[in-house]
Amino acid sequence: MRGGKKWIGAGLAVVVIAIAAFVLAQGGGSGSSPLNAIAKAAEVTQREPGGHAEIEVHITTSTGEGITESGSMTFDDNGKAEGALTAKIQSTGKEVEVTSISSGTTAYMTSDAFGSLPGGKKWMEFDFSKAVEGQASPAPTQGTSPQEGLKILEHVDGVKKLGKEDVNGVPSTHFTGTFPATEKVFGAKIDSSAPRVDVWVDAQDRVRRMKIATTTSVKESEGPTHTEMTIDYTDFERVPKIEVPAADEVFDITGEIETKVQEEAEGN
């Protein structure tokens, strides 16, 4: 990565961290009638005043290259989340420390690894709604407002109960199902498996763990990328309100990511 463009590469490397943050940030508010056991747990969890969670993401490409992302986050009752996260490139062992804040469909990220952002900005901004706009069914990274909370889980199909398991010492029931597959990202057609979701629900019908796994590819010639994300809800309690960065401190990277995705799809 060179000079002032260092932030582009770093931004791409941490987008999945932002996805994890976005999914977690969907807390607070009320949902519609539950459709199944997972949807019911999502609705109940939305009523919690906030809390803390641990996140871990593994990304593996067909070439064997991979990124591991992990960290802890706090979420409030207004659908915002904030956390300290680490992205590690497996082949080199290089680590990138990132602070992430999410609100609705927007994620904000800051890191020394980004180098100099345009205009001297301190934060990168990424809007997930623009990546999947126009699709009939919400993808795991799409939502319409913080108040919808974990409503993405209401779109899980074919829910099955797998049995009783402990999650961090909390007795829970394990359910599984799938999301509708995402067909396009920024208008570029992608090949994607229907994301599998596993959810562990405690005795109070709250989500204690959710795991999403999917395989996608933009070009058949470069093979698929497998992504697996796990979020553990470690406790629930009221936390201080989380504030997003001031507008004059933010650079919107959404357009840059869109360009990179479309260039990849076109083979450039």
SVG drawing of the C-alpha trace seen along z (x, -y; Angstrom):
<svg xmlns="http://www.w3.org/2000/svg" viewBox="-47 -19 52 51">
<polyline fill="none" stroke="black" stroke-width="0.4" points="0.0,0.0 1.4,-3.3 1.2,-6.8 -2.2,-8.4 -3.9,-5.3 -2.9,-3.1 -6.4,-3.6 -8.0,-1.9 -6.3,1.4 -6.7,1.2 -10.4,0.3 -11.0,3.4 -9.3,5.5 -11.6,4.5 -14.9,4.3 -15.9,7.7 -15.2,6.3 -17.7,3.6 -20.2,6.2 -19.8,8.0 -20.2,4.7 -23.3,3.9 -25.0,7.2 -24.3,6.6 -25.4,3.0 -29.0,4.0 -30.1,3.8 -33.0,2.1 -36.6,1.4 -39.5,3.7 -40.1,6.3 -43.0,7.9 -44.6,11.2 -42.0,13.9 -42.0,16.3 -40.0,19.2 -37.8,19.9 -34.9,17.8 -37.2,14.9 -38.7,15.1 -35.2,14.9 -34.3,12.0 -37.5,10.1 -36.8,10.8 -33.1,9.8 -34.1,6.4 -35.8,5.5 -32.5,5.7 -31.2,2.2 -27.7,3.0 -24.7,5.1 -21.4,6.6 -20.3,9.1 -17.3,10.9 -16.8,11.2 -14.7,13.5 -14.5,13.7 -12.5,16.0 -12.1,15.3 -10.4,17.9 -9.8,17.7 -9.4,20.5 -5.6,19.7 -5.3,20.4 -4.9,16.7 -6.9,15.7 -7.8,13.0 -8.9,13.5 -10.8,10.7 -11.7,10.6 -12.5,8.3 -15.1,7.1 -18.0,4.6 -20.5,2.7 -24.1,2.1 -26.7,-0.3 -30.5,-0.6 -30.4,-2.9 -29.0,-0.4 -25.4,-1.6 -22.3,0.5 -18.7,-0.4 -15.7,1.9 -11.9,2.5 -11.1,5.1 -8.0,6.7 -7.6,8.0 -4.7,10.4 -3.4,11.5 -2.6,15.1 0.2,15.3 2.2,12.5 1.0,12.3 0.5,8.6 -2.2,7.1 -4.3,4.1 -6.0,2.5 -9.4,0.9 -12.0,-1.0 -15.4,-0.6 -18.8,-2.3 -22.0,-1.2 -25.4,-2.9 -28.1,-1.5 -26.7,-0.5 -23.6,-2.7 -20.3,-1.7 -17.4,-4.0 -13.8,-2.8 -10.6,-4.4 -7.1,-3.0 -3.5,-4.1 -3.1,-1.5 -5.3,-3.6 -2.5,-6.2 -3.7,-9.6 -7.3,-9.8 -8.5,-12.4 -9.1,-15.8 -7.4,-14.9 -10.4,-12.9 -10.1,-10.6 -12.8,-8.1 -13.9,-6.0 -17.6,-5.5 -19.3,-2.6 -23.0,-2.3 -24.1,1.3 -27.5,0.4 -25.9,-0.9 -24.1,2.4 -27.3,4.4 -30.0,1.8 -32.8,3.0 -32.8,6.6 -36.1,8.2 -34.9,9.9 -32.6,8.4 -29.1,9.9 -27.3,10.6 -25.6,7.2 -28.7,5.2 -31.3,3.5 -33.4,0.4 -33.0,-1.1 -31.4,-0.4 -34.9,0.2 -35.3,3.3 -32.7,4.9 -32.0,8.5 -34.8,8.6 -32.4,10.0 -32.9,13.3 -36.6,13.2 -35.6,14.0 -34.1,17.3 -35.7,20.3 -36.0,23.9 -35.3,23.5 -34.4,26.8 -33.7,27.5 -30.4,29.3 -30.3,29.8 -29.0,28.4 -25.6,26.9 -23.7,24.5 -22.5,21.1 -19.9,19.6 -21.4,21.5 -25.0,20.5 -27.4,23.4 -28.8,22.8 -30.8,24.4 -29.1,24.7 -31.1,23.8 -30.0,23.7 -31.4,22.4 -30.4,20.4 -30.7,16.9 -31.7,16.1 -28.6,15.8 -27.3,12.4 -27.3,12.1 -25.6,8.8 -23.2,6.4 -23.0,2.9 -24.8,4.1 -22.1,6.8 -23.5,10.3 -21.9,12.7 -22.2,16.4 -23.2,17.0 -24.3,20.0 -27.4,19.5 -25.8,18.3 -26.2,20.8 -27.1,19.3 -26.8,21.1 -28.3,19.4 -28.0,20.5 -30.9,19.3 -30.9,19.1 -33.7,20.0 -35.0,16.3 -35.3,16.7 -32.3,14.4 -29.7,14.9 -26.5,15.9 -24.5,16.8 -25.1,16.4 -22.9,17.8 -23.2,17.0 -21.3,18.9 -21.3,18.3 -19.2,18.9 -19.1,16.3 -17.2,15.5 -17.1,12.6 -15.2,14.4 -15.2,18.1 -11.6,18.0 -10.4,16.9 -12.4,19.3 -14.7,18.8 -14.1,17.0 -15.5,18.6 -16.5,16.3 -17.6,17.4 -18.6,14.9 -19.5,15.7 -21.0,13.2 -21.3,14.2 -23.6,12.0 -21.7,12.2 -24.0,10.1 -27.0,7.7 -27.1,4.4 -27.7,0.7 -24.6,-1.0 -23.7,-4.7 -25.1,-6.1 -22.7,-5.6 -22.1,-8.6 -21.1,-8.4 -18.2,-10.6 -18.9,-14.2 -19.6,-14.6 -16.5,-16.8 -14.3,-13.9 -15.7,-11.3 -14.6,-10.2 -17.2,-8.1 -15.3,-5.1 -18.5,-3.4 -17.8,-4.7 -14.2,-3.4 -15.3,0.1 -18.0,0.1 -15.4,-0.7 -13.1,2.1 -15.9,4.6 -17.0,3.7 -13.4,3.8 -13.0,7.2 -16.2,8.4 -15.0,7.1 -11.6,8.7 -9.6,5.5"/>
</svg>
